[in-house]
Amino acid sequence: MSTNTNMSAYEPAVLRQRGEVKISKFEAPELKLIQDVLELVLGDRLPRWQSFAKKVERVDAEAGALIFDQGDKTDELYLVLDGFIRLTTANPETGDRRVSNVVEPGQLLGSIPGVRPEGLADIVGLIPSYSFVADEVRQGDSPYTAHALSASVMARVPFGVIERLASRHVNWAMLMVRQLYLYAMIQERRQRELISLSPEQLYLEMRSQKPEMLAVLAKKDLASMIGITPESMSRITRRVKIKASK
């Protein structure tokens, strides 16, 4: 599978809009909705909710807005409530960018090195099989650049707030575990599909499962996610249309 998808000189039209980001506070009914969603994931009540809610910020991002850049110190965790956020990673030598993921409503946005979980740097330094990520964790830089592909709304909170609650209340710790399970399950499936499915099968799977995301994702971004050239992506979409018309 070819992965020579050079994005260094390419930006989708939506990103050329350079949309703005507005930070504000949620209204009480909106915070109650967020609480309901998180407690649904947990399956139980979250203690000290009001204390947590005071730290939550509302992030409104216009289409094309930069949420954070690769190399930024990003110690906040975001919950995407509406819209789609594109993550890209640049090759440190060539500067070429690849789309690594698109974060959807209901999913978390953040960087493990950026949020720097307490004690993680010590752990990766002690276990040889994790030592190759030790510098990344210690530096705390985001490995991704995040842009809004559409008008988006997110809830943002410093990760330290969640971590302190989790150290004192088992339900907050269990919520973190549940969210980790969900994240790992998605990443595991994506890794499995990239290895086992052909580019055309990947496209058909995305078209079937994620039509709303495809509606805002540029064809070159889609090609980058799948790991093929834009030209190959165009051939696949034409072939699928021909098959569908027969």
MOVENDA-V635614 format. One line per field, one symbol per residue. phi: phi as a letter, one per 20 degrees, with the letter a starting at -180 (. if undefined). burial: + if it has 9 or more other C-alpha atoms within 8 Angstrom, else -. Layout:
phi: ???
burial: ???
This chain:
phi: .fcededfdccggfffflfedddbdffgffffffgfffffffnaedflffffffeededddfgnfeebdfnfeceedddfebncdedcceffeenfdcfeacedgndecrcgffflggnffffffedgfdffdffffffmefecddceebgcccdcbffgfffffffdcfffffffffffgfffffffffffffeedfgfffffffffecfffffdefffffgfffncfgffffffffffffffee
burial: ----+++----+-++-+++++----+----+---+--++-++---------+--++++++++++++++++-+-+++++++++++++++++-----+++++-++++--++++-+++++--++--++----++--+-+++-++++++++++++++++++++++++-++--+-++++++-++-------------++--+-+--++--++---+-++-++-++++++++++++-+++-+----------
